[in-house]
Amino acid sequence: LEVLIGLRRAQSGVIRIGEQEITSAPARERRERGLALIPEDRNAEGLSRDQTIWENLISTRYYTPAQSTRGVLHLRQIFAQAAEMMRHFDVRAEDERVRVSTLSGGNAQKIVIARELTGSPQVLIAAQPTRGLDIGAAYFVHEQLLRLRSEGIAILLISTDLDELLAICDRFIVLFEGQIIGEMDAAAATREHLGMLMAGHAPAQEAKS
């Protein structure tokens, strides 16, 4: 995950978004080329909990012309856009000036999703996107992922929740101790087979180095 988003240098191979190679591109450039991320830990990696909803919503694009000019934020426009994003993604709070630390886990995760999906990304990496959420919030997240898939956006879902994977994924790649040991289409995937692979038990013909 850190290699894909630009926090760690790739030791081998090539990373592309469409026809654009981004193997050596910095993290910001990868975002500008269409990469979005729902991180595994929303509190440590996805949000600044002491900041407001609107500040979190613009945190990845505050420097763009639509948000600011020569370092001066367009607050009226930002507030209006934040309110619309909250409505669209059903973030339940009094207004966009509320601090994220006062929100439930589900509403906090919706802020991450709203920020990452606004702007029509080409690729979305979703790492454990429903961890710690109640059933209703998890269902909302799954709805958004399925909607994006239907719109042709590539999604890499990283999860240890077999129910989540089986409900959403078209193709599975299983890693164990840093190596790919299994790959299959959804039609061939079973809970038992995936569970065995996740535990490191792969048939000899399926193991990959």
N, C-alpha and C positions, 0 to 999 in steps of 0.2 A: 504493500500500500504506500509506504513512504517513497519508494522508487517511482511509482506511478504518478504521485502528486508533486514530486520534485524536491522532497526533503532529504533524499539519499541518492547518491550517484549510482547509476546502473553499472554493474560490472561487465555485463555482456548484453547482447540483444538490442533491439530497436523498438522504440515506443512511437506510435503514430496515432493521430486523430484524423480520420479520413486519409487524405493524401499528405498531410502535414507531419513531418517528423519532429518530435518534441523531446527526443532522448536527452538532450543537453539543455533544454529550455528551463529557465527559472520558474518557480511556482506561479508567479503572477502571470507570466506569459502563457502558461498552460491554461489558466482560467480564461484569459482573453481569447484563446483559440477554441474554447467551448467545453472545457472540463469543469464539472461541478462535483462537490464532495459533501456527503452526509457522514461526518466522522463517527467513530465508535463511541467516543465519550463526549457528549454534547456540552457538558459543563467545563471540561478541561480543554477541549479542542475546538468546539463549535460555537461557543457563546462567551461573551463577557457579561457575567451575571450582574455585575455592579452597574452596568450601563443600561440605557433604556431600550425599548423595543426598536424604535426607529434607528438608534445608533447601531444596533446589531444588524438590522436589515440592510444598511448601506456599507457595512464594514469591509466588504470585498470590492466595492466599486465607488467609494466616496470620492475618488480622484478623477472620475470620468466627467465629461462636459455636462451630462444630464444631471449630475449631482452637485457640481461645483465649478467655479470659474476662478482660476488663479488662486486656488486655495480657499476661496470663500464659498461656504455651503449655501445652496439654494433651499433654505429651510422650509419655506411655504410649500414648494413643490415636493420636497422630501416627505413632509408630514402628510400631504395628500396621497402620495404614492404608498407610504407605509400603512395608512388607514385602509386603502384599497387592498393591499396585500393581506392585511389582517382579515378583512371581510372575505376575500377569496379563499383563504386557507383556514378559515374558521378559528382564528386565534382569539380566544376569549379573554379580554382585558378591557379595562375602562377606556383607554386610548393608547396611542403610540408612545406616550411619554412615561408609561409605567415601566418600572425597573424589572428586568428579567428575573431577578432573584425572588420576586413575589409570585411568580407563575408556577403552575403545576408542571410536572414533567412532560405531560402530553402537549400543553401549550408551548412550552419551551422548544420541544422538538419541532412543532409546527413552524416556529420562527426560523429554525435552521432550514427546513424544507422550503419555506416561502422564499428565503434569500437565495437558495441554491437553484431553484427551479425558475425563478424570474429571469427572463433573458434568453429562454430557449436554448439550453445547453445541448451539445452534440453527444456528450458522454457523461453519465452520472455514475460515480462510485458511491455505493451505499454500504457502509460498514456497520453491522449490527443495528439497523435503523429503528428497530422496535424494542430494543433492550430497555427494561424498566418501565415500559408503558402499559397502561391498562388495555383491556380488550378493545374498547372504542377507539382509542388513539392509535393502537396498532392496526386496526382495520382501516383507518383513515390513511395511514402511511402506505399500506398495501394498495389501496385504491389509487393513490398518486403514482406509485411505481407501475401499476398496470396501465394507467392512462398514458404515461410516458412511453411505455413499450409499444402501445397501439399507435403512437404518433411517430414511431420509427427511431426513437432515441435509444442508443446503446446503454445498457445498464449492467454494471458489474456489482452484484449483490454478494457481500461477504457476510456469512452468518454461520453460527453453529446450531441454529434452530431448524431441525429437519422439517417440521411442519411448515415453517415459513418458506423454506427452499422448495419443497415439493409443491406448494400452492402457487408459486410465482415463476420459477425458473424454467427456461426452455432448454438449457444445457448446464451440465454440472462438471466442474473441475475440482478434484479433491487434492489437497496438499497435506503432507505429513512430514514433519521435521524439515520443512523448507523445500520439499520436492513434490512434484506432481506425481501421484501414484494412481490416479484414475480419472477418466474422462468419458462422459456419456451424454446422450440426449435424454430429455425428460421421459420419453416413452420407455426407455430401458432402465430408468432409475427406480429403485425400491428403497424403503427405509432400512431394510436389513443390509442391502449391498452398500449403501452410502455409509451406514454405521460401521461396517467392517473396514471400509477404506479409511474413514476418519480415525479409526484406531490403529491404522498402519498395516492392516491385513489385506494385501492386494495379491490377486493371482499373478503368477510369474509373467504371463503374457501381457498383463495390463500395467505393470509397474514401469515407470519412466524415471530416468535419472535427470 
